[in-house]
Amino acid sequence: MTQGRPSDYTPEIAAKFCLAVATSLLSIEHICASDDDFPDEKTIFTWMHQNPSFRKEYLVAKETQGVNFAEHILHTAAENACTSDDVARVNLIFRVGQWHYSKLAPKLFGEERILNMPKFKKCKTAAERIDVLCEYVADGKIATQDIGAVSNVILAGVRVEEQEELKKRLQSLEDKLQGVA
């Protein structure tokens, strides 16, 4: 009788699996399929649900995978972006990855890292936050591609009548950065 994939949690298999996650850009499905010593995808999700230490280890591995992804995208962009179509493709891949990893590791890749910067924490109004956003962008502390996500968070708690003026200020900032103004 042939033995199937493992289903019982062991620290050794968990550590090997998390190392595979951290050092590759593959999904859980593909990592599980890559090695007969790994359980199937459903078992991995069961382990995450039932075992808090494995879930924590997995999330650390995903953060590491996010850093590897960012480095991979930078390398790919530098080596292969020859035409505007290539640049658009790399930009799309980067933005999808950025969104994905911002949900998995918001302190590292999400707008939380920006909103927790010292000057943002001191702001009492959305207008003050926009002023700080402009300052941080001008100083190079915030990448221009982060403006949209941070703006959405800034505007989230603002009354509708106040949002229009703030949106105009944010649009002016984006236009200035893109050379439109």
C-alpha positions in Angstrom: 0.0 0.0 0.0 1.4 3.4 -0.9 1.6 6.1 1.6 -0.2 9.4 0.8 0.8 12.9 1.8 1.3 13.6 5.5 -1.6 15.1 7.3 -0.4 15.0 10.9 1.3 18.2 12.1 5.0 17.9 12.9 7.3 20.8 13.7 9.9 19.4 11.2 7.4 19.4 8.2 6.1 22.8 9.3 9.6 24.3 9.4 10.5 22.8 6.0 7.2 24.1 4.5 7.7 27.6 5.9 11.3 27.7 4.6 9.9 26.8 1.2 7.4 29.6 1.4 10.0 32.1 2.5 12.5 31.2 -0.2 10.1 31.0 -3.2 7.5 33.1 -4.9 5.1 30.1 -5.2 1.6 29.7 -3.8 0.7 27.2 -1.1 -0.8 25.0 -3.8 2.4 24.9 -5.8 4.7 24.5 -2.8 2.6 21.5 -1.6 2.7 20.0 -5.1 6.5 20.5 -5.3 7.4 18.0 -2.6 5.8 14.7 -1.6 6.9 15.3 2.0 4.4 18.3 2.2 0.7 17.8 3.0 -1.9 19.0 0.6 -3.2 22.6 0.6 -6.3 21.8 2.7 -4.1 20.3 5.4 -1.9 23.4 5.5 -5.0 25.6 6.1 -6.2 23.2 8.8 -2.8 23.4 10.5 -3.0 27.2 10.4 -6.5 27.2 11.9 -5.6 24.7 14.6 -2.1 25.6 15.5 -1.3 29.3 16.4 2.5 28.7 16.5 2.4 27.3 12.9 0.2 30.2 11.8 2.7 32.7 13.2 5.6 30.9 11.6 3.8 30.9 8.3 3.0 34.6 8.5 6.7 35.3 9.2 7.6 33.2 6.1 5.1 35.2 4.0 6.6 38.5 5.1 10.0 37.1 4.0 8.4 36.0 0.8 7.1 39.6 0.3 10.6 41.0 0.7 11.9 38.4 -1.8 9.1 39.3 -4.2 9.9 43.0 -4.0 13.6 42.3 -4.7 12.5 40.0 -7.6 10.3 42.7 -9.1 13.1 45.3 -8.9 15.5 42.9 -10.6 13.0 42.0 -13.3 12.2 45.6 -13.9 15.9 46.6 -14.2 16.8 43.7 -16.4 13.7 43.4 -18.7 11.9 46.7 -18.9 12.8 47.7 -22.5 9.4 48.9 -23.9 6.5 50.7 -22.5 4.5 47.5 -22.6 7.2 45.8 -20.5 7.1 48.7 -18.0 3.3 48.5 -17.8 3.5 44.7 -17.3 6.1 45.0 -14.5 4.1 47.8 -12.9 0.9 45.7 -12.9 2.7 42.7 -11.4 4.3 45.0 -8.8 0.9 46.6 -7.8 -0.8 43.3 -7.5 2.0 42.0 -5.4 2.1 45.1 -3.3 -1.7 44.8 -2.6 -1.3 41.1 -1.8 1.6 41.6 0.6 0.0 44.7 2.2 -2.8 42.5 3.3 -0.5 39.7 4.6 2.0 42.0 6.3 0.5 45.5 6.7 3.2 46.7 9.1 5.8 46.0 6.4 4.0 46.6 3.1 0.7 48.4 3.9 -0.4 51.9 4.6 -0.1 51.2 8.3 3.6 51.7 8.1 3.0 55.2 6.7 0.2 56.1 9.1 2.4 55.1 12.0 5.2 57.5 11.1 5.7 60.0 13.9 4.2 63.1 12.2 1.1 61.3 11.1 0.4 60.1 14.7 0.4 63.7 15.9 -2.2 64.9 13.3 -5.6 65.6 14.6 -7.4 66.4 11.3 -7.4 65.0 7.8 -6.1 68.3 6.4 -3.1 68.0 8.7 -2.5 64.4 7.5 -2.5 65.6 3.9 0.0 68.3 4.7 2.3 65.7 6.3 1.7 63.4 3.3 2.9 66.2 1.0 5.9 66.8 3.2 6.8 63.1 3.3 6.4 62.7 -0.5 8.6 65.8 -1.1 11.3 64.4 1.3 11.1 61.0 -0.4 9.9 59.2 2.7 6.7 58.0 0.9 6.7 56.6 -2.6 4.3 58.3 -5.0 2.5 55.0 -5.7 1.5 54.9 -2.0 -0.4 58.2 -2.2 -3.7 56.6 -3.3 -3.9 54.0 -0.6 -2.9 56.5 2.1 -5.4 59.1 0.8 -8.2 56.5 1.0 -7.4 55.8 4.6 -7.1 59.6 5.4 -10.5 60.3 3.8 -12.3 57.3 5.3 -13.4 59.1 8.5 -14.1 62.5 7.0 -17.6 63.9 6.4 -18.7 64.0 2.8 -18.9 67.8 2.7 -15.2 68.1 3.7 -14.0 65.3 1.4 -14.3 67.4 -1.8 -11.8 70.1 -0.8 -9.4 67.4 0.5 -9.7 65.4 -2.7 -8.8 68.5 -4.7 -5.7 69.0 -2.6 -4.7 65.3 -3.0 -5.3 65.5 -6.8 -3.2 68.6 -7.0 -0.4 66.7 -5.2 -0.7 63.8 -7.6 -0.8 66.1 -10.6 2.3 68.0 -9.4 4.2 64.7 -9.0 3.2 63.6 -12.5 4.3 66.9 -14.0 0.8 67.9 -15.0 0.6 71.0 -12.9 
